[in-house]
Amino acid sequence: QVQLVESGGGLVLAGGSLRLSCAASGRTFSNYAMGWFRQAPEKEREFVAAINRSGELTYYADSVKGRFTISRDNAKNAVYLQMNNLKPEDTAVYYCAARRSATGSYYTTASLYDYWGQGTQVTVSS
């Protein structure tokens, strides 16, 4: 089992920044590829960003590319999502997810992830 706890959400004005953190516990963190997803009211959960086990490879949804940065610190068992130039359409509950990986891949499909956090609310006002 892997336990994931997100933090760092909140209310921010459009154009502002937030940094989300996801703390992991329970297994060897460096064995897991990580991802961030979000779900807005009455919408399906969507992919935001992914990072492989080592942190060398990252991938972003087109809607956040150039504004968001995913990173990880395996020594601290944590993954981060730096969000800059936030827009009202970024408003959602943000979830981190973990998938045990034997390769150096990242994953963009929610159903491939094994563990999920409880989510943290991000609200961007105009």
N, C-alpha and C positions, 0 to 999 in steps of 0.2 A: 504493500500500500504506500501511496505517496499522498501526503496532505499538502494542499496548496492554499495559501492565504494571500489575497490581494489587498493592497492598500494604496492610498494616494489619490483617490478620486475626490471630486468636489465640484463646486460651482465656480465657473470662470467666465470672464467676458470673451467674446469673440476676438481672436488675435492673441489671446493669452496662451500660457503653457501650463502643463501639468506633467508630473512624472509618476507613473504607476510602478509599484513594486509588487513582486510575487515571491513570497518566501516558501520554500519547499522543505519538507522533512519526511523522513521515513525510509528512504532508499538512497543509493548513490546518485546524487543529482547529475553528475557528469555522464551518466548512462542514458539520460533522457533528452530528447529533442523537445523544445518548448514552443508554445504558440500563444498569441493573443487573439481573442475573438471579441465581438461585441454584438449586443442585441438591443435594438431600439424598440419602443412600444409598438406592438402590432406588426412587427417585422421579424423575419427569420434571423437566426444567429448568423453572423458573417465573419469571414476571415479578415484579420487586420495585419498581422505580421508573424513571422516564424523565424526560428533560429535553430541551428543544428547543435549537436552535443558540445562541440568545442567552441562554438561561437564564431567560427570562421565564415559560416555561410548564413546569410539572412535573405528574407524575401518579404515583399510588401504588397498589399492590395493597392491597386492603382489610385484609389481614392485617398490614400494617406502617404503615398510615395513622395519623398522630399520634405515631408512635414513631421513624420514619426520616425523614431529610431528604436529598434529593439536591441538589447544587449543582455549579457549574462555575466555573472561572477560565480564560477563554480566553487571557489573557495568559501563563498558566503551562502551558497545554495539559494541563489536568487536570480530572477530575471526581471528586466526593467522595460518599460515602454515610455520613452521621452516623447511627449506630444507637444509640438509647437504650432503656432499659427492656427489655433483651434477654430473650428467653424460650428455653427449651430447644428449642422447635420452630423457632427461627431457625437452628439448627445446620445448616450446609450449606457447600458450596463456592460462593463468590460470584464472579461473572464480570461484567466490564464489557464493553460492546459499543458499536460505532459504526456509524452509517448516514449515508452522504452524503445531505444533504437540501437541496433547492432551495427548500423552504418553511419556515415556522416551526412545523412539526408535531413532535410527539413520537411515539414508536412503542412499543407494548406487546407486539408479537409477535416472538418470537425469530427467526423465519425472515426477517424484514425487515431484519435487521442484517447488515452486510457483514463486519465485523471483530470478533474476540473476543480477550480476554486469556486467560491461562493459568489464571486463578482463584486465589483465596486462601481458605484454610480458616477458617471461623468456627465455634467450638465453644462452646456455652453450657451450663454445667453447673448442675444444680439443687442 
